[in-house]
Amino acid sequence: MDAATLEMVLTAYDETFQDAVGVGRVEDMAHREGVTAAAMLLAAVTGIEDAAALAEVGKIDFKANK
């Protein structure tokens, strides 16, 4: 994944995570929602299958990329 795509994926994750926490979801659930949003974005911008996008996003250490 190139740097620009990674930045978009990280942003999608972070915004979704923050929104979920903001409405009272526990961090574990917010993380899962963020990962789903990030994978959906990756699939949309790259054209890869949803499962492949989810696997790719699953490799990202979101805490290290904050």
ROVOVO-777466 format. One record per residue (C-alpha): residue number from 1; residue in one letter; x, y, z. Coordinates in nm, 4 decimals. Layout:
% ROVOVO-777466
{NUM; A; {X; Y; Z}}
...
% end
This chain:
% ROVOVO-777466
{1; M; {0.0000; 0.0000; 0.0000}}
{2; D; {0.1431; 0.3366; -0.0937}}
{3; A; {0.1812; 0.6216; 0.1539}}
{4; A; {-0.1187; 0.8208; 0.0290}}
{5; T; {-0.3507; 0.5209; 0.0507}}
{6; L; {-0.2183; 0.4327; 0.3956}}
{7; E; {-0.2876; 0.7880; 0.5134}}
{8; M; {-0.6473; 0.7645; 0.3874}}
{9; V; {-0.6931; 0.4273; 0.5582}}
{10; L; {-0.5521; 0.5607; 0.8858}}
{11; T; {-0.7787; 0.8647; 0.8665}}
{12; A; {-1.0873; 0.6510; 0.7995}}
{13; Y; {-0.9986; 0.4325; 1.0960}}
{14; D; {-0.9301; 0.7235; 1.3303}}
{15; E; {-1.2430; 0.9192; 1.2413}}
{16; T; {-1.4639; 0.6133; 1.2791}}
{17; F; {-1.2953; 0.5114; 1.6041}}
{18; Q; {-1.3354; 0.8610; 1.7504}}
{19; D; {-1.6998; 0.8829; 1.6424}}
{20; A; {-1.7769; 0.5439; 1.7972}}
{21; V; {-1.6080; 0.6327; 2.1252}}
{22; G; {-1.7867; 0.9663; 2.1177}}
{23; V; {-2.1256; 0.7963; 2.1184}}
{24; G; {-2.0296; 0.5722; 2.4081}}
{25; R; {-1.9019; 0.2535; 2.2486}}
{26; V; {-1.6283; 0.0673; 2.4318}}
{27; E; {-1.2846; 0.0920; 2.2706}}
{28; D; {-1.2853; -0.2696; 2.1500}}
{29; M; {-1.6081; -0.2159; 1.9563}}
{30; A; {-1.4868; 0.1220; 1.8303}}
{31; H; {-1.1684; -0.0450; 1.7068}}
{32; R; {-1.3660; -0.3072; 1.5152}}
{33; E; {-1.5799; -0.0357; 1.3582}}
{34; G; {-1.2672; 0.1582; 1.2627}}
{35; V; {-1.1087; -0.1468; 1.1029}}
{36; T; {-1.4257; -0.2131; 0.9045}}
{37; A; {-1.4385; 0.1462; 0.7810}}
{38; A; {-1.0706; 0.1375; 0.6881}}
{39; A; {-1.1167; -0.1876; 0.4958}}
{40; M; {-1.4206; -0.0534; 0.3137}}
{41; L; {-1.2242; 0.2534; 0.2081}}
{42; L; {-0.9292; 0.0437; 0.0944}}
{43; A; {-1.1558; -0.1798; -0.1127}}
{44; A; {-1.3226; 0.1230; -0.2684}}
{45; V; {-1.0064; 0.3072; -0.3662}}
{46; T; {-0.8058; 0.0078; -0.4830}}
{47; G; {-1.0741; -0.2193; -0.6261}}
{48; I; {-0.9580; -0.5224; -0.4292}}
{49; E; {-1.2075; -0.7665; -0.2828}}
{50; D; {-1.3512; -0.6916; 0.0609}}
{51; A; {-1.1853; -0.9927; 0.2236}}
{52; A; {-0.8458; -0.8967; 0.0830}}
{53; A; {-0.8915; -0.5382; 0.2007}}
{54; L; {-0.9845; -0.6578; 0.5485}}
{55; A; {-0.6776; -0.8822; 0.5582}}
{56; E; {-0.4544; -0.5939; 0.4477}}
{57; V; {-0.6008; -0.3577; 0.7059}}
{58; G; {-0.5602; -0.6277; 0.9689}}
{59; K; {-0.1836; -0.6013; 0.9244}}
{60; I; {-0.1779; -0.2340; 1.0280}}
{61; D; {-0.0812; -0.1456; 1.3841}}
{62; F; {-0.3162; 0.1480; 1.4310}}
{63; K; {-0.1809; 0.2368; 1.7739}}
{64; A; {0.1709; 0.2693; 1.6363}}
{65; N; {0.0486; 0.4918; 1.3516}}
{66; K; {-0.1181; 0.7570; 1.5682}}
% end
